[in-house]
Structures are given as C-alpha cells and as structure tokens.
C-alpha cells in the first residue's frame, strides 16, 4: 500500500510531460502515452525506457536497470536522483523515453 502511494508521488513529478496513463504492472504502475510503454513507477522508484542512445545518460549517472525477480529489463532504467529533483529535466527525460518507445514500435512494424 505505501509503496503504491510512493509510486504515485514519483509520477506526480511528471505532470509537465503531458497527458499519459498509468496501468497496474509488476506491482507498480506502467506509464503509457498513446498506448506506448515509456516507464514504470515500481519498487518506490521511477524507471524510464531507454534505447542504445539514451542508456548511456542513465548509466553515466549510476543508474541501473529495473529488476523483477530473476528478470532484468535491459531497456528500463531507474531515473537518477538529480533528474528526479528537476521537473524540467525529468520531463525532458520522459520525452526521450517516449521517443525510444516510438522508435521500438516502428522497428517492430518494419518489414523483414
């Protein structure tokens, strides 16, 4: 219960990113914009989707990927404290996460 409240507090910091939906996911709340997964509030932290370009921004600030049990989500990393504490920067990172989700969706739709 308290973890869910903490997750909601984390998500409130994303208000300036614009409208998005929250859906129950892995004991937390998945973040979706236009039906694309771009992050999750889970385990008392906020995680955003990454790609081969943005992942370095996360790891260079000491961020690690989301882990649920034995599974590691290699495309979803915890938002560093310095980013979480700056609403404008957090909104910019959320936008990058959304763009990574769009790119992944496009790649899935590409002909083989």
Beta strands, then each sheet from edge to edge (+ up, - down):
strand 1: 21-25
strand 2: 28-33
strand 3: 36-42
strand 4: 45-49
strand 5: 65-68
strand 6: 71-78
sheet 1: 1+ 2- 3+ 4- 6+ 5-
end
